[in-house]
Amino acid sequence: MKQSFFIKTYGCQMNVYDSEKIVELLTNGGYRQSSNLEESDIAIFNTCHIREKAAEKLFSDLGRISKYKENKIKSGSSMRIIVTGCVAQAEGDEIKKRNKSVDLIFGPQNYQNIVDALKVKKKKYVYADFLCEEKFESLPIKNSREISRLVTIQEGCDKFCSFCVVPYTRGAEFSRPVEGIFFEVKKLVEMGAKEVILLGQNVSSYNSNIFEDGKEVSVKLSKLCNLISSISGLERIRYLTSHPNDIKNDLINEHHNNKKLMPFLHLPIQSGSDKILKKMNRNHLRDDYIKLVKKIKSKINNMAFSSDFIVGYPGETENDFDQTIDLIEQVGFASSYSFKYSPRAGTQSSLKHLDMVNEDVSDLRLKKIQRLLNKQQEEFNLNFINKNEEVLFTNKGKKNNQFVGRTKYLQPVHVLSDVNIIGKKLIVNLENLTSFSFHGRIIS
Ligand code: SF4
């Protein structure tokens, strides 16, 4: 009987993509996916290192599963435990020291070796080289009929924001060759995908090349979107995550001209204070960001924005925080993510223990920023009530005959339909709003 594996994914969409690939590698390698962690022969934890809590959650999960492993061994059975992802890259041997029951550890650019490593009884248990090119050349494409699919086009980062582990865990920026991305998107569309989300830690710095008319031509994110939009049957293209310094006219023009490229841009700023932006090594000013948003809106009037914010960064005063609030009020976001600062081992900001913001103060700031961001999201959504919007349906809902889709701005929409509308892009009248999702009526 085939050995079974269970995989748990922590963190971002890049990890979701990586987990999908690990599942496909193992399935092709003769293993069977299980939905039961405790009963599986191989337990895989695909980890995230962005927040302290996510890494701590891993160690508490490992503590729990290692008890199951002990019991299995006592009863004559076995279990192997594998840690993959950014915590694996950052902590490597340390994971084994903290939990002896872990068998194999793979950094994010090494999991292509998972099947081989499971077969051989080697002493090597940490795989943490930066092998981006090798990885993408050997990854399979998951056979699935999902409507919205993730496609990693870029990995790593050269920007070294002082709070971020990505440059250390995912390595230097690497852009996948255009041909591999084009082939993957085409395959996904043939399997039924209507939307692709191009992923990268710093996707807007994508930079590759192709040969056109015998000449080598540079391909930035704008041209890549243009190239893949020629794939017949593909209806929507999204990308994340971007850095404001990389958004240039070519990408803005592509948004203006390419109707498949959605008018929704996730553009993290983290803080509205120049002093904090400098400490974070973001390499731009608050005004640069505000001007960029205004410029984009002046060219594409239906463009909406989301962002990321960190509150309580070391040295953040009340005045710095007020500037963040002011920036949010000036820009107006459709949705956003906000977090309380937590130092990540190995990053620049974790080395300086000065000026830590009191936890209670950070908590209050987080509540205040979230209240404002939620209010802006609600106001943004209320503008759509009684309007007709294009919705791409991706899933069945919880109720009978209910289907769920998303607008161009990623707003969830529920409708009732007697016929299966998964994969269809339909015009829906948005009748009412519950929390952050709409209920609507199909118009056409
Ligand atoms: S640009 Fe993004 S991925 Fe790169 S270091 Fe900064 S926060 Fe991390």
Residues whose N, C-alpha, C, O or C-beta is under 5 A from the ligand:
A	BS01	SF4	C157 K159 F160 C161 C164 V166 Q201 H243
